[in-house]
Amino acid sequence: MSQPGTLAAALAFVPNWWQDTADPFALDSLLTNWSRACGWRACGLVLSGEGATPLTRGVQGGLLGDEPPVEVPDALRRIRNGENTVLYSAAGSAGRLFAGVQPLGRPLGLVWAERPAGQPWSDAEREYLVLSARAIERSPAVATRIGPVLDPERLSQRLADAAVIAGRMAHDFDNILTGIIGFSDLAQPMLQPGSQAAGFVAEIAKVGQRGIQFTQQLHQLSRSGQVKPNPGVVSTAAAKEELRLKPHMSPNLRVEKDLPASLGPVAVEGGPLQAVLGHLLENAVEACPQGGVIRIAARPLELSEAEAKTYLGRPSGGSHVLVTITDSGVGMKPEVRRRLLVEPFVTTKVRHRGLGLAIAYRILCAHRGGMQIDSVPAPGTGTQVRVVLPLAVARPPAAAGAPNGHAVSGSTVSATAVRG
């Protein structure tokens, strides 16, 4: 058995980060045991937690502290600029070493550790901290605390497989529903208006129409991975979807828009662009049944490669349009947040099937876009969804292996009810 404090003992600890857990205190326990196994004086994490609240955990002599090291802002800057590790002097230790840690779909965070005085950091130990950061990014203990840690390739493949099945099912159900609706329409004139039989047939027709709406979503999921790079206009798509949803809005719901006319077109065709914005706006509307405020804003954004990694999807560095949709709803419960996009079809609504977010995600992946879904920071309530769309003039090549409609869910997480 390796002695605590040796590099062998530190390496032996790495698999512990991958153990499945739903215990909200598992992260604290892991940090404590990690510090002991490595023989460190202290260690900790600084990660993005619920909404914009930082999650900080430090271990000093087996005790947890919540104050981040003072070097965090400078360490983040230097790691964003390409340094793998950053070492600072710290009283009573051989120095405080930082490495970047970035769960998928989250902003860059830090993992840090202090060695006892007289035990300087070696190159091998620096590399070990970087290795541990990669394990921590995928740790179930981290996902339990801050929300889902996603494998985008696995998620895309699962959704693509589901899209093939959805397309085949939709075609078969279309045929059945066409017969139901057609014979209901033929039977209606043969019945006495206002009779019980006429009422029953009218209800059958309504059920058939609701079924058609569902199969339309299945078709949309099936086709959502197709790349349609003809230019689209955000303001036009948003206006059309607002008009569609207007009858379903509370009279006390106010929609505020900041969509400059000077924004350039994006490399997503009008139909798919409407689908993305429509599903997100519908979530926001349903999150505010008694009224409130929905804000839709857009602006140009130069996205760096590091920033692109913080979005769910397949964005890359370059010129984009950032669309932000914020609602003042009650928010999403933590247990739903943890499941969102990790499970493809999560919904909080009895009569929905969780298709909306899956459709939006596949469209964004196919068009090299991405999204972030976060709770509104306290003291506010609701959800803030950020969508990045590449400008039409700066569109990169389609993603290799991007899901399509013929081949083939997820923290930050939406506080709105998930459409589907």
C-alpha positions as CSV (number, residue, x, y, z in Angstrom):
1,M,0.0,0.0,0.0
2,S,1.4,3.4,-1.0
3,Q,2.4,5.7,1.8
4,P,0.3,8.9,2.2
5,G,2.1,11.9,0.8
6,T,3.9,10.0,-2.0
7,L,3.1,10.5,-5.7
8,A,2.1,6.8,-5.9
9,A,-0.6,7.4,-3.2
10,A,-1.8,10.6,-5.0
11,L,-2.2,8.7,-8.3
12,A,-4.0,5.9,-6.6
13,F,-6.6,8.3,-5.3
14,V,-7.6,9.6,-8.8
15,P,-10.2,6.9,-9.5
16,N,-12.1,8.0,-6.4
17,W,-13.3,11.1,-8.3
18,W,-15.3,8.9,-10.7
19,Q,-17.3,7.0,-8.1
20,D,-21.1,7.4,-8.5
21,T,-22.8,9.3,-5.8
22,A,-25.9,11.3,-5.0
23,D,-24.6,12.5,-1.7
24,P,-24.4,16.3,-1.6
25,F,-21.6,16.1,1.0
26,A,-19.5,13.7,-1.1
27,L,-17.4,16.5,-2.5
28,D,-16.4,17.7,0.9
29,S,-15.4,14.2,1.9
30,L,-13.4,13.7,-1.3
31,L,-11.5,16.9,-0.8
32,T,-10.6,15.9,2.8
33,N,-9.4,12.4,1.8
34,W,-7.6,13.8,-1.3
35,S,-5.6,16.2,0.9
36,R,-4.6,13.4,3.3
37,A,-3.7,11.0,0.5
38,C,-1.4,13.5,-1.1
39,G,0.1,14.8,2.1
40,W,-0.9,18.4,1.4
41,R,-1.4,21.2,3.9
42,A,-4.5,22.3,2.1
43,C,-6.5,21.9,-1.2
44,G,-9.8,23.1,-2.6
45,L,-12.0,24.0,-5.6
46,V,-13.5,27.2,-6.9
47,L,-16.3,26.3,-9.3
48,S,-19.4,27.9,-10.7
49,G,-22.4,26.8,-8.6
50,E,-26.1,27.4,-8.8
51,G,-26.7,30.5,-11.0
52,A,-23.7,32.8,-10.6
53,T,-22.9,31.8,-7.0
54,P,-19.3,30.6,-6.6
55,L,-18.8,27.2,-5.0
56,T,-15.6,27.2,-2.9
57,R,-14.3,24.4,-0.9
58,G,-11.0,24.3,0.9
59,V,-9.4,21.8,3.3
60,Q,-7.0,23.0,5.9
61,G,-6.1,20.3,8.5
62,G,-9.3,18.4,7.7
63,L,-11.5,21.5,8.2
64,L,-13.6,23.0,5.4
65,G,-13.5,26.7,4.6
66,D,-15.5,28.7,2.2
67,E,-13.2,31.7,1.4
68,P,-11.4,31.4,-1.9
69,P,-7.7,32.1,-2.0
70,V,-6.8,35.7,-2.8
71,E,-4.9,34.6,-5.9
72,V,-8.0,33.2,-7.7
73,P,-8.6,36.2,-10.1
74,D,-5.0,36.3,-11.2
75,A,-4.8,32.6,-11.5
76,L,-7.9,32.5,-13.7
77,R,-6.4,35.2,-15.9
78,R,-3.1,33.4,-16.4
79,I,-4.7,30.0,-17.0
80,R,-7.0,31.5,-19.6
81,N,-3.9,32.9,-21.2
82,G,-2.5,29.4,-21.6
83,E,-0.5,28.5,-18.5
84,N,-1.2,24.9,-17.3
85,T,-0.4,25.6,-13.6
86,V,0.3,28.7,-11.6
87,L,2.3,28.8,-8.4
88,Y,2.1,31.5,-5.7
89,S,4.0,31.8,-2.4
90,A,1.9,31.1,0.7
91,A,2.8,31.6,4.3
92,G,3.6,28.3,6.1
93,S,3.7,26.2,2.9
94,A,5.9,25.4,-0.1
95,G,3.5,27.4,-2.3
96,R,-0.1,27.3,-3.5
97,L,-0.5,25.7,-6.9
98,F,-3.5,26.2,-9.2
99,A,-4.7,24.4,-12.3
100,G,-7.8,25.0,-14.4
101,V,-10.9,22.9,-14.0
102,Q,-13.9,23.2,-16.3
103,P,-16.9,20.9,-16.1
104,L,-18.6,20.9,-19.6
105,G,-21.0,23.7,-20.0
106,R,-19.6,25.7,-17.1
107,P,-17.2,28.6,-16.8
108,L,-13.5,28.0,-16.0
109,G,-12.8,27.2,-12.4
110,L,-9.7,26.3,-10.3
111,V,-8.4,23.4,-8.3
112,W,-5.6,24.3,-5.9
113,A,-3.3,22.7,-3.3
114,E,-0.6,23.7,-0.9
115,R,2.4,21.5,0.0
116,P,3.9,21.7,3.5
117,A,6.9,24.0,4.0
118,G,10.2,22.4,2.9
119,Q,8.5,20.2,0.3
120,P,8.7,22.1,-3.0
121,W,6.5,21.3,-5.9
122,S,8.1,19.0,-8.6
123,D,7.3,19.0,-12.3
124,A,5.6,15.6,-11.8
125,E,3.4,16.9,-9.0
126,R,2.4,19.9,-11.2
127,E,1.4,17.4,-13.9
128,Y,-0.5,15.4,-11.3
129,L,-2.6,18.4,-10.4
130,V,-3.5,18.9,-14.0
131,L,-4.4,15.2,-14.4
132,S,-6.6,15.4,-11.2
133,A,-8.4,18.5,-12.6
134,R,-9.4,16.4,-15.7
135,A,-10.9,13.8,-13.4
136,I,-12.6,16.3,-11.2
137,E,-14.3,17.8,-14.2
138,R,-16.2,14.6,-14.8
139,S,-16.8,13.7,-11.1
140,P,-20.3,12.7,-10.1
141,A,-19.6,14.4,-6.7
142,V,-19.1,17.7,-8.6
143,A,-22.2,17.1,-10.7
144,T,-24.3,16.5,-7.6
145,R,-23.1,19.8,-6.1
146,I,-23.2,22.1,-9.2
147,G,-25.4,20.4,-11.7
148,P,-24.8,18.0,-14.6
149,V,-21.4,17.1,-16.0
150,L,-22.1,16.3,-19.6
151,D,-20.5,14.1,-22.2
152,P,-21.5,16.0,-25.3
153,E,-20.6,13.2,-27.8
154,R,-22.6,10.7,-25.9
155,L,-25.6,13.0,-25.5
156,S,-25.5,13.9,-29.2
157,Q,-25.5,10.2,-30.1
158,R,-28.3,9.4,-27.8
159,L,-30.4,12.2,-29.2
160,A,-29.5,11.2,-32.8
161,D,-30.6,7.6,-32.1
162,A,-33.8,8.9,-30.6
163,A,-34.4,11.2,-33.6
164,V,-34.4,8.2,-36.0
165,I,-37.0,6.4,-34.0
166,A,-39.0,9.6,-33.6
167,G,-39.1,10.1,-37.3
168,R,-40.4,6.6,-38.0
169,M,-43.0,6.8,-35.2
170,A,-44.2,10.2,-36.4
171,H,-44.8,8.9,-39.9
172,D,-46.9,5.9,-38.6
173,F,-48.9,8.0,-36.2
174,D,-49.6,10.6,-38.9
175,N,-51.4,7.9,-40.9
176,I,-53.4,6.8,-37.9
177,L,-54.3,10.3,-36.8
178,T,-55.3,11.4,-40.3
179,G,-57.8,8.6,-40.3
180,I,-59.2,9.6,-36.9
181,I,-59.5,13.2,-37.8
182,G,-60.9,12.5,-41.3
183,F,-63.7,10.2,-40.2
184,S,-64.5,12.5,-37.3
185,D,-65.0,15.3,-39.8
186,L,-67.1,13.0,-42.0
187,A,-69.3,12.0,-39.1
188,Q,-69.9,15.4,-37.7
189,P,-72.5,16.6,-40.3
190,M,-74.5,13.4,-39.9
191,L,-75.1,14.1,-36.2
192,Q,-77.7,16.3,-34.5
193,P,-75.9,19.6,-33.6
194,G,-75.7,19.8,-29.8
195,S,-76.3,16.1,-29.3
196,Q,-74.2,14.0,-27.0
197,A,-72.9,12.0,-29.9
198,A,-71.9,15.2,-31.7
199,G,-70.0,16.3,-28.6
200,F,-68.2,12.9,-28.4
201,V,-67.1,13.1,-32.0
202,A,-65.9,16.7,-31.6
203,E,-63.8,15.6,-28.6
204,I,-62.3,12.8,-30.8
205,A,-61.3,15.3,-33.4
206,K,-59.7,17.5,-30.7
207,V,-57.7,14.6,-29.4
208,G,-56.6,13.8,-32.9
209,Q,-55.4,17.4,-33.4
210,R,-53.4,17.3,-30.2
211,G,-51.8,14.1,-31.5
212,I,-50.8,15.9,-34.7
213,Q,-49.1,18.6,-32.6
214,F,-47.1,15.9,-30.8
215,T,-46.1,14.1,-34.1
216,Q,-45.0,17.5,-35.4
217,Q,-42.6,17.7,-32.5
218,L,-41.4,14.2,-33.3
219,H,-40.8,15.3,-36.9
220,Q,-39.0,18.4,-35.7
221,L,-36.7,16.2,-33.5
222,S,-36.0,13.9,-36.4
223,R,-35.0,16.8,-38.7
224,S,-33.3,19.0,-36.0
225,G,-29.8,17.7,-36.8
226,Q,-29.9,18.9,-40.4
227,V,-27.6,21.8,-41.3
228,K,-29.4,24.7,-42.9
229,P,-26.8,27.5,-43.0
230,N,-28.8,30.0,-45.0
231,P,-28.9,33.3,-43.1
232,G,-31.5,33.9,-40.5
233,V,-32.4,37.1,-38.6
234,V,-32.8,36.9,-34.8
235,S,-35.3,39.8,-34.5
236,T,-37.6,38.3,-37.1
237,A,-37.6,34.9,-35.6
238,A,-38.2,36.2,-32.1
239,A,-41.1,38.4,-33.3
240,K,-42.8,35.5,-35.1
241,E,-42.5,33.3,-32.0
242,E,-43.7,36.0,-29.7
243,L,-46.8,36.4,-31.9
244,R,-47.4,32.7,-31.9
245,L,-47.2,32.5,-28.1
246,K,-49.2,35.7,-27.4
247,P,-52.5,33.9,-27.0
248,H,-51.0,31.6,-24.3
249,M,-49.5,34.4,-22.2
250,S,-50.9,35.8,-19.0
251,P,-52.3,39.3,-19.5
252,N,-49.9,40.2,-16.7
253,L,-46.9,39.0,-18.5
254,R,-44.7,41.7,-20.1
255,V,-42.2,41.0,-22.9
256,E,-39.2,43.4,-23.1
257,K,-37.0,43.2,-26.2
258,D,-33.6,44.7,-26.9
259,L,-32.8,43.4,-30.5
260,P,-30.8,46.0,-32.4
261,A,-31.6,46.3,-36.1
262,S,-27.8,46.5,-36.8
263,L,-27.3,42.9,-35.8
264,G,-25.9,40.8,-38.6
265,P,-27.7,37.7,-39.8
266,V,-26.7,34.4,-38.2
267,A,-25.8,31.1,-40.0
268,V,-29.0,29.4,-39.0
269,E,-32.0,29.4,-41.4
270,G,-35.2,31.0,-40.3
271,G,-37.1,27.8,-39.5
272,P,-34.5,26.2,-37.3
273,L,-33.8,29.5,-35.7
274,Q,-37.5,30.0,-34.8
275,A,-37.5,26.5,-33.4
276,V,-34.7,27.2,-31.0
277,L,-36.0,30.6,-29.8
278,G,-39.6,29.3,-29.8
279,H,-38.9,26.4,-27.5
280,L,-36.9,28.6,-25.1
281,L,-39.5,31.4,-25.2
282,E,-42.3,28.8,-24.6
283,N,-40.4,27.6,-21.5
284,A,-40.2,31.1,-20.2
285,V,-43.9,31.8,-20.8
286,E,-44.9,28.6,-19.0
287,A,-42.6,29.5,-16.1
288,C,-44.7,32.7,-15.6
289,P,-48.3,31.5,-15.5
290,Q,-49.4,34.4,-13.3
291,G,-47.4,37.0,-15.2
292,G,-44.1,38.6,-14.7
293,V,-41.4,39.7,-17.2
294,I,-39.6,38.0,-20.0
295,R,-36.6,39.8,-21.5
296,I,-35.1,39.0,-24.9
297,A,-31.8,40.7,-25.8
298,A,-29.2,40.2,-28.4
299,R,-25.8,41.7,-29.1
300,P,-22.6,40.9,-31.1
301,L,-20.0,38.7,-29.3
302,E,-16.5,37.8,-30.1
303,L,-16.2,34.3,-28.6
304,S,-12.8,33.0,-27.5
305,E,-12.0,29.3,-27.7
306,A,-11.9,29.1,-23.9
307,E,-15.3,30.8,-23.6
308,A,-16.7,28.5,-26.3
309,K,-16.1,25.5,-24.0
310,T,-18.5,27.0,-21.4
311,Y,-21.4,26.5,-23.7
312,L,-23.4,23.3,-24.2
313,G,-23.2,22.5,-27.9
314,R,-20.5,22.8,-30.5
315,P,-19.5,26.5,-30.7
316,S,-16.0,27.6,-31.6
317,G,-14.1,30.9,-31.3
318,G,-15.1,33.7,-33.6
319,S,-17.9,36.2,-34.3
320,H,-21.3,35.4,-32.9
321,V,-24.6,36.8,-31.9
322,L,-25.5,36.3,-28.2
323,V,-29.2,35.9,-27.5
324,T,-30.3,36.1,-23.9
325,I,-33.8,35.1,-22.7
326,T,-34.5,35.8,-19.1
327,D,-37.8,35.1,-17.2
328,S,-39.0,36.0,-13.7
329,G,-40.5,32.6,-13.0
330,V,-40.1,30.5,-9.8
331,G,-37.1,28.5,-11.1
332,M,-36.4,24.9,-11.4
333,K,-36.0,22.5,-8.5
334,P,-32.4,21.2,-8.0
335,E,-33.4,17.6,-8.6
336,V,-34.8,18.5,-12.1
337,R,-31.7,20.7,-12.7
338,R,-29.4,17.7,-12.2
339,R,-31.3,15.6,-14.7
340,L,-31.6,18.2,-17.4
341,L,-29.8,17.2,-20.6
342,V,-28.1,14.3,-18.8
343,E,-31.4,12.5,-19.4
344,P,-32.6,13.4,-23.0
345,F,-36.3,13.9,-22.3
346,V,-36.8,15.5,-18.9
347,T,-40.0,17.4,-18.3
348,T,-41.9,18.7,-15.3
349,K,-45.2,18.8,-17.2
350,V,-47.7,15.9,-17.2
351,R,-48.9,16.4,-20.8
352,H,-45.4,17.1,-22.3
353,R,-42.6,14.8,-23.4
354,G,-39.5,16.8,-22.9
355,L,-38.8,17.2,-26.6
356,G,-38.3,21.0,-26.7
357,L,-34.8,21.3,-25.2
358,A,-33.6,18.2,-27.0
359,I,-34.7,19.8,-30.4
360,A,-33.0,23.1,-29.5
361,Y,-29.8,21.4,-28.5
362,R,-29.6,19.3,-31.7
363,I,-30.2,22.4,-33.9
364,L,-27.5,24.3,-32.1
365,C,-25.0,21.5,-32.3
366,A,-25.6,21.1,-36.1
367,H,-25.1,24.8,-36.6
368,R,-22.0,25.3,-34.4
369,G,-24.0,27.1,-31.8
370,G,-24.3,26.6,-28.0
371,M,-26.3,27.6,-24.9
372,Q,-25.9,28.1,-21.2
373,I,-28.8,27.7,-18.9
374,D,-28.6,29.2,-15.4
375,S,-30.7,30.4,-12.6
376,V,-31.1,34.1,-12.2
377,P,-28.7,35.3,-9.5
378,A,-30.3,36.1,-6.1
379,P,-32.2,38.1,-5.1
380,G,-34.0,37.6,-8.4
381,T,-35.8,34.4,-9.5
382,G,-36.2,32.6,-12.8
383,T,-34.0,31.5,-15.5
384,Q,-31.4,33.1,-17.9
385,V,-30.7,31.2,-21.1
386,R,-27.8,32.4,-23.3
387,V,-27.6,31.2,-26.9
388,V,-24.6,31.8,-29.1
389,L,-25.1,31.7,-32.9
390,P,-22.3,32.1,-35.4
391,L,-22.6,35.1,-37.7
392,A,-23.4,34.1,-41.3
393,V,-20.3,35.8,-42.7
394,A,-18.1,34.0,-40.1
395,R,-19.6,30.5,-40.1
396,P,-17.1,27.7,-39.5
397,P,-17.5,24.4,-41.3
398,A,-20.2,22.1,-40.0
399,A,-19.1,19.9,-37.1
400,A,-17.6,16.6,-38.0
401,G,-20.0,13.9,-37.0
402,A,-22.7,16.4,-36.2
403,P,-26.0,14.6,-35.7
404,N,-28.4,14.6,-38.6
405,G,-32.0,13.7,-39.2
406,H,-31.3,10.3,-40.8
407,A,-28.5,8.9,-38.6
408,V,-27.8,8.6,-35.7
409,S,-30.6,14.7,-22.5
410,G,-28.3,18.1,-18.6
411,S,-25.5,23.8,-15.1
412,T,-26.1,25.0,-15.7
413,V,-29.8,24.2,-15.7
414,S,-33.0,25.8,-16.7
415,A,-35.2,27.2,-13.9
416,T,-38.1,27.3,-16.4
417,A,-40.4,24.3,-16.9
418,V,-38.9,22.2,-19.8
419,R,-41.0,22.3,-22.9
420,G,-42.0,19.1,-24.7
